[in-house]
Amino acid sequence: MPDRVRQKWRPPLALVLGGTLAAVLCLPLVGIAYFKLAGNILGWAETAWMIFWMAVVATCVLGFLVWRLVLRPVYALTEHAKAVKAGARDAPVPRHYGTPELSELGQAVIDMGSTLQDREAGLRAYTNHVTHELKSPLTSLIGAAELLEADAAPEDRAALIGTVQRAALAMEDKLEALRHLSAAREPVGRGPAALSEVVEEIRQQAGIEVTLEGEAKVPMDAAALGAILGHLAQNAEAHGATRLTITAREGQITVADNGPGIEAGNRARVFTPFFTTRRAEGGTGMGLTIVQTMLEAVGWKIELLPSDGGAVFELRF
């Protein structure tokens, strides 16, 4: 799906409609004035025909302009909305729109369709992942309950009760992670926030060294940006990093750590919900998913960049 509407100069909608009304109003007056100025050379019949053909030509010109600048973009936008409703990811979009107002409307519809489709795909993916992740502890829970009903030996009952407790805690952790993910979907304030102030707060909370290169006014609420960078710092620390470097450039922020990096086979799955290489240490695999969701809620993008050592993430706004 195209991301942007092509910007091309077109007269504003107010000018199109105002010009049309002015032409309709003035055309008969022009004909009458010409008849008077011509000194009654033309008869009433000739004058009437002249005014008639002038009206026909003006109507055709104005009709073409209204069709080209108003009706055609509206029809195309309607077809685009119908295609999005039908689930098409490559719904056709006009290359440009007739007036600035319609261009703004078209871009809003494109953004809305893309957001709704992304949310629907995300919801479907999250549902699949939740079903998969809860299946294992639920199976353990059901199995332990059945064995307890069968009058297990006293020494086995303690082990089965422990299994029930661990399964219940695992399910609670996953549901709590989903609640955090749901909260991350809510749009946050657009700022701006000073990156240096946010990084200073992260330094006080993180267990690793955090350095900042450059400065930027970031179009995001300071609390939300702090939560995002805090997640990345915690993720780096959990994977053995001792230093985190945050670099500000035009329209982007790079976050790099000196940890062991991410294996090639896992790079494509780092933003997948519940994917983690630290499950034995209690990792839920939702940290980077929450970061990505929070960024997408305000129109940002995050990408894992290739690196020789450590993990390098690029945040674009």
C-alpha positions as CSV (number, residue, x, y, z in Angstrom):
1,M,0.0,0.0,0.0
2,P,1.4,3.5,-0.9
3,D,2.6,5.4,2.1
4,R,2.2,8.9,0.7
5,V,-0.1,10.8,-1.7
6,R,1.8,12.5,-4.5
7,Q,1.9,16.2,-3.8
8,K,1.0,18.2,-6.9
9,W,-0.4,21.8,-7.1
10,R,-4.1,22.0,-7.7
11,P,-6.5,24.9,-7.0
12,P,-8.1,24.8,-3.6
13,L,-11.6,23.4,-3.4
14,A,-13.0,26.8,-2.4
15,L,-11.6,28.3,-5.5
16,V,-13.0,25.6,-7.7
17,L,-16.5,26.0,-6.3
18,G,-16.3,29.8,-6.1
19,G,-15.1,30.0,-9.6
20,T,-17.9,27.8,-10.9
21,L,-20.6,29.9,-9.1
22,A,-19.0,33.1,-10.4
23,A,-19.0,31.8,-13.9
24,V,-22.6,30.7,-13.8
25,L,-23.6,34.1,-12.4
26,C,-21.6,36.2,-14.8
27,L,-22.2,34.4,-18.0
28,P,-25.7,35.8,-18.8
29,L,-24.5,39.2,-17.8
30,V,-21.6,39.0,-20.3
31,G,-24.0,38.0,-23.0
32,I,-26.4,40.9,-22.3
33,A,-23.6,43.4,-22.1
34,Y,-22.2,42.2,-25.4
35,F,-25.6,42.6,-27.0
36,K,-25.9,46.1,-25.7
37,L,-22.3,47.1,-26.7
38,A,-22.8,45.7,-30.1
39,G,-25.4,48.4,-30.7
40,N,-28.2,46.0,-31.3
41,I,-26.4,44.6,-34.4
42,L,-27.5,41.1,-33.4
43,G,-31.1,40.3,-33.2
44,W,-32.7,38.7,-30.2
45,A,-32.5,35.3,-31.7
46,E,-28.8,35.6,-32.6
47,T,-28.1,36.9,-29.1
48,A,-30.0,34.1,-27.5
49,W,-28.1,31.5,-29.5
50,M,-24.8,33.2,-28.6
51,I,-25.6,33.2,-24.9
52,F,-26.8,29.6,-25.2
53,W,-23.6,28.3,-26.8
54,M,-21.5,30.3,-24.4
55,A,-23.4,28.6,-21.6
56,V,-22.9,25.2,-23.2
57,V,-19.1,25.7,-23.6
58,A,-18.8,27.1,-20.1
59,T,-20.8,24.2,-18.6
60,C,-18.6,21.7,-20.4
61,V,-15.4,23.4,-19.2
62,L,-16.7,23.7,-15.6
63,G,-18.1,20.2,-15.7
64,F,-14.7,18.8,-16.8
65,L,-13.0,20.8,-14.0
66,V,-15.4,19.6,-11.3
67,W,-15.0,16.0,-12.6
68,R,-11.2,16.2,-12.7
69,L,-10.7,18.0,-9.5
70,V,-13.5,16.7,-7.3
71,L,-15.5,13.7,-8.6
72,R,-12.7,11.5,-9.9
73,P,-10.6,11.7,-6.7
74,V,-13.8,11.0,-4.6
75,Y,-14.6,8.0,-6.8
76,A,-11.1,6.7,-6.6
77,L,-11.0,7.2,-2.8
78,T,-14.2,5.3,-2.5
79,E,-12.8,2.3,-4.5
80,H,-9.7,2.4,-2.3
81,A,-11.9,2.3,0.9
82,K,-13.9,-0.6,-0.5
83,A,-10.8,-2.5,-1.3
84,V,-9.4,-1.9,2.2
85,K,-12.7,-3.1,3.7
86,A,-12.4,-6.3,1.6
87,G,-9.0,-6.9,3.1
88,A,-6.7,-6.0,0.2
89,R,-3.2,-5.0,1.2
90,D,-2.5,-3.5,-2.2
91,A,-5.6,-1.4,-2.6
92,P,-5.4,1.0,-5.6
93,V,-4.8,4.6,-4.7
94,P,-4.9,7.7,-7.0
95,R,-1.4,9.1,-7.7
96,H,-2.6,12.5,-6.8
97,Y,-5.8,14.3,-5.8
98,G,-7.7,17.2,-7.3
99,T,-7.4,19.8,-4.5
100,P,-5.3,20.2,-1.4
101,E,-8.3,19.4,0.8
102,L,-8.9,16.1,-1.0
103,S,-5.2,15.4,-0.9
104,E,-5.3,15.7,2.9
105,L,-8.4,13.6,3.1
106,G,-6.8,11.0,0.9
107,Q,-3.7,10.8,3.0
108,A,-5.8,10.5,6.1
109,V,-7.8,7.6,4.6
110,I,-4.6,5.8,3.5
111,D,-3.1,6.2,7.0
112,M,-6.3,5.0,8.6
113,G,-6.5,2.0,6.3
114,S,-2.9,1.0,7.0
115,T,-3.3,1.4,10.7
116,L,-6.5,-0.7,10.8
117,Q,-4.9,-3.4,8.7
118,D,-1.8,-3.5,10.9
119,R,-3.9,-3.7,14.0
120,E,-5.9,-6.5,12.5
121,A,-2.8,-8.4,11.5
122,G,-1.2,-7.8,14.9
123,L,-4.3,-9.0,16.7
124,R,-4.4,-12.2,14.7
125,A,-0.7,-12.8,15.3
126,Y,-1.1,-12.0,19.1
127,T,-4.0,-14.4,19.3
128,N,-2.0,-17.2,17.7
129,H,1.0,-16.5,20.0
130,V,-1.2,-16.3,23.1
131,T,-2.8,-19.6,22.2
132,H,0.5,-21.3,21.7
133,E,2.2,-19.8,24.8
134,L,-0.7,-20.6,27.1
135,K,-1.0,-24.2,25.8
136,S,2.0,-25.5,27.6
137,P,1.3,-24.3,31.2
138,L,-2.4,-25.1,30.7
139,T,-1.5,-28.7,29.7
140,S,0.7,-29.0,32.8
141,L,-2.1,-27.6,34.9
142,I,-4.7,-30.0,33.6
143,G,-2.4,-33.0,33.9
144,A,-1.5,-32.2,37.5
145,A,-5.2,-31.7,38.4
146,E,-6.0,-35.1,36.9
147,L,-3.3,-36.8,38.9
148,L,-4.4,-35.1,42.1
149,E,-7.9,-36.4,41.5
150,A,-6.5,-39.9,41.2
151,D,-5.3,-39.9,44.9
152,A,-1.6,-39.5,44.2
153,A,0.9,-40.6,46.8
154,P,1.7,-37.9,49.5
155,E,5.2,-37.5,48.2
156,D,3.9,-36.9,44.7
157,R,1.2,-34.5,45.8
158,A,3.8,-31.9,46.7
159,A,5.4,-32.1,43.3
160,L,2.0,-31.9,41.5
161,I,1.0,-28.9,43.6
162,G,4.3,-27.2,42.7
163,T,3.6,-27.9,39.0
164,V,0.2,-26.3,39.4
165,Q,1.7,-23.2,41.0
166,R,4.4,-22.9,38.4
167,A,1.9,-23.2,35.6
168,A,-0.4,-20.6,37.1
169,L,2.5,-18.2,37.6
170,A,3.6,-18.7,34.0
171,M,0.1,-17.9,32.7
172,E,-0.1,-14.9,35.0
173,D,3.3,-13.6,33.7
174,K,2.1,-14.0,30.0
175,L,-1.2,-12.3,30.7
176,E,0.6,-9.4,32.5
177,A,2.8,-9.0,29.4
178,L,-0.2,-8.9,27.2
179,R,-1.7,-6.2,29.4
180,H,1.4,-4.1,29.0
181,L,1.3,-4.7,25.2
182,S,-2.3,-3.5,25.1
183,A,-1.4,-0.3,27.0
184,A,1.5,0.3,24.6
185,R,-1.0,0.5,21.7
186,E,-2.5,3.7,23.1
187,P,-1.2,6.8,21.3
188,V,1.1,8.9,23.4
189,G,1.8,12.7,23.3
190,R,3.8,14.1,20.4
191,G,6.2,16.1,22.5
192,P,8.7,17.5,21.7
193,A,11.0,16.1,24.4
194,A,14.7,16.8,24.8
195,L,16.6,13.6,24.3
196,S,19.4,14.6,26.7
197,E,16.9,14.9,29.6
198,V,15.3,11.5,28.9
199,V,18.7,9.9,28.7
200,E,19.7,11.4,32.0
201,E,16.8,9.8,33.7
202,I,17.6,6.4,32.1
203,R,21.2,6.7,33.4
204,Q,19.9,7.0,37.0
205,Q,17.7,3.9,36.6
206,A,19.7,1.6,34.3
207,G,22.2,-0.9,35.6
208,I,24.6,-0.3,32.6
209,E,26.6,2.7,31.4
210,V,24.5,4.9,29.1
211,T,26.1,7.5,26.8
212,L,24.5,10.1,24.5
213,E,26.1,11.3,21.3
214,G,24.4,14.4,19.8
215,E,21.1,16.1,20.9
216,A,17.6,16.2,19.4
217,K,14.1,17.5,20.1
218,V,12.1,14.3,19.7
219,P,8.4,14.4,18.6
220,M,7.2,12.2,21.4
221,D,6.2,12.5,25.0
222,A,9.2,12.4,27.4
223,A,7.7,9.6,29.6
224,A,6.9,7.4,26.5
225,L,10.4,8.0,25.1
226,G,11.9,7.1,28.4
227,A,9.9,3.9,28.6
228,I,11.0,2.9,25.1
229,L,14.7,3.6,25.7
230,G,14.4,2.1,29.2
231,H,13.1,-1.2,27.6
232,L,16.1,-1.2,25.2
233,A,18.5,-0.6,28.1
234,Q,17.0,-3.4,30.2
235,N,17.1,-5.7,27.2
236,A,20.7,-5.0,26.6
237,E,21.6,-5.5,30.3
238,A,19.7,-8.8,30.4
239,H,21.8,-10.1,27.5
240,G,25.1,-9.2,29.1
241,A,25.9,-5.7,27.8
242,T,27.7,-3.2,30.0
243,R,27.4,-0.1,27.9
244,L,24.6,1.5,25.8
245,T,25.3,4.2,23.3
246,I,22.4,6.4,22.1
247,T,23.2,8.5,19.0
248,A,20.9,11.3,17.7
249,R,20.8,12.2,14.0
250,E,18.3,14.0,11.8
251,G,15.0,12.1,12.0
252,Q,16.5,9.0,13.8
253,I,18.0,7.7,17.0
254,T,20.4,4.8,17.0
255,V,20.7,2.6,20.1
256,A,23.7,0.3,20.3
257,D,25.1,-1.9,23.0
258,N,28.3,-3.9,23.5
259,G,26.7,-7.2,24.3
260,P,27.2,-10.5,22.4
261,G,24.7,-9.4,19.7
262,I,21.8,-11.3,18.2
263,E,22.4,-14.6,16.3
264,A,21.7,-14.6,12.6
265,G,18.9,-17.2,13.0
266,N,17.1,-15.0,15.6
267,R,17.3,-11.6,13.9
268,A,14.0,-12.0,12.0
269,R,12.2,-13.0,15.2
270,V,13.3,-10.4,17.7
271,F,10.0,-8.4,17.5
272,T,7.9,-11.5,17.5
273,P,5.6,-11.7,20.6
274,F,6.8,-14.1,23.3
275,F,10.1,-14.9,21.4
276,T,13.0,-15.0,23.9
277,T,16.3,-16.7,24.4
278,R,16.1,-16.2,28.2
279,R,13.0,-18.2,29.0
280,A,14.8,-20.2,31.7
281,E,15.8,-16.8,33.4
282,G,12.2,-15.6,33.3
283,G,12.2,-13.7,30.0
284,T,8.7,-13.2,28.5
285,G,9.8,-12.2,25.1
286,M,7.5,-9.1,25.0
287,G,10.0,-6.2,25.7
288,L,10.9,-5.5,22.0
289,T,7.3,-6.2,20.9
290,I,6.1,-3.5,23.4
291,V,8.8,-1.1,22.1
292,Q,7.7,-1.7,18.5
293,T,4.1,-1.3,19.3
294,M,4.6,2.0,21.2
295,L,6.6,3.4,18.3
296,E,4.1,2.4,15.7
297,A,1.3,4.0,17.7
298,V,2.9,7.4,17.0
299,G,4.1,6.6,13.4
300,W,7.7,5.7,14.2
301,K,9.7,2.7,12.9
302,I,12.3,0.5,14.6
303,E,14.7,-1.7,12.7
304,L,17.5,-4.0,13.8
305,L,20.6,-3.0,11.9
306,P,23.5,-5.3,10.9
307,S,26.5,-5.1,13.2
308,D,29.8,-6.9,13.9
309,G,29.2,-6.9,17.7
310,G,26.3,-6.0,20.0
311,A,22.8,-5.2,19.0
312,V,22.1,-2.0,17.1
313,F,18.5,-0.6,16.8
314,E,17.5,2.4,14.6
315,L,14.4,4.4,15.6
316,R,13.1,6.6,12.8
317,F,10.6,9.4,13.1
